[in-house]
Amino acid sequence: MVTHMKTTVDIADNLFHRAKARAKERNITLRTLIEEALAGVLDEAPSPCEIQPVTFRGNGLSPEFDGASWDKIRDSIYP
């Protein structure tokens, strides 16, 4: 069963007129255009729980920081 939620959204006048014109060009309702656009954005957006690890090639810390405390590393970055 498909249900629909009614809501009110404020959008800029220019965007509203562009959307109405595009819906008319495609011979669809403004509602359909908005639903398609919103679904497309949500399908493309990564989940907030998806974390891409950041890696780099190298040999780890420089010898002077190997085993150093965070305080020592931080103090060398921010003198």
C-alpha positions in Angstrom: 0.0 0.0 0.0 1.4 3.4 -1.0 0.8 6.3 1.4 1.4 9.9 0.9 2.3 12.7 3.3 1.2 16.2 2.7 3.6 18.9 3.6 4.5 22.5 2.8 7.9 23.5 1.6 9.2 27.0 1.0 11.3 27.3 -2.1 12.6 30.3 -4.0 10.3 31.7 -6.6 12.8 31.3 -9.4 13.3 27.6 -8.5 9.5 27.1 -8.4 9.0 28.6 -11.8 11.8 26.5 -13.3 10.4 23.3 -11.8 6.9 24.1 -13.0 8.3 24.7 -16.5 10.4 21.5 -16.5 7.3 19.4 -15.3 5.3 20.9 -18.1 8.0 20.1 -20.7 8.0 16.5 -19.4 4.2 16.4 -19.3 4.3 15.4 -15.6 3.0 17.0 -12.4 5.2 19.2 -10.2 4.6 16.6 -7.5 6.1 13.8 -9.7 9.0 16.0 -10.7 9.8 16.7 -7.0 9.4 13.1 -6.0 11.7 11.9 -8.8 14.3 14.6 -7.9 14.2 13.9 -4.2 14.5 10.1 -4.8 17.5 10.6 -7.1 19.3 12.7 -4.5 18.6 10.3 -1.7 19.7 7.3 -3.8 23.0 9.0 -4.6 23.8 10.3 -1.1 26.0 8.0 1.0 24.6 6.8 4.2 25.9 8.8 7.2 27.3 5.6 8.6 29.5 4.9 5.5 33.0 6.1 6.4 35.6 5.8 3.8 39.0 5.2 5.3 41.8 7.6 4.5 45.0 5.9 3.7 48.4 6.9 2.3 51.5 5.2 1.2 54.5 5.7 3.4 56.5 4.2 6.2 54.5 5.5 9.1 55.7 8.2 11.5 59.1 9.9 11.1 61.6 8.4 13.5 61.5 11.3 15.9 57.8 10.7 16.4 57.8 6.9 16.5 56.3 6.1 19.9 55.8 9.8 20.8 52.8 11.0 22.7 50.1 13.0 21.0 51.2 16.1 23.0 54.7 15.9 21.4 53.3 15.5 17.9 50.8 18.3 18.5 53.4 20.7 20.0 55.6 20.2 16.9 52.7 21.1 14.6 51.5 24.1 16.6 54.7 25.7 18.0 
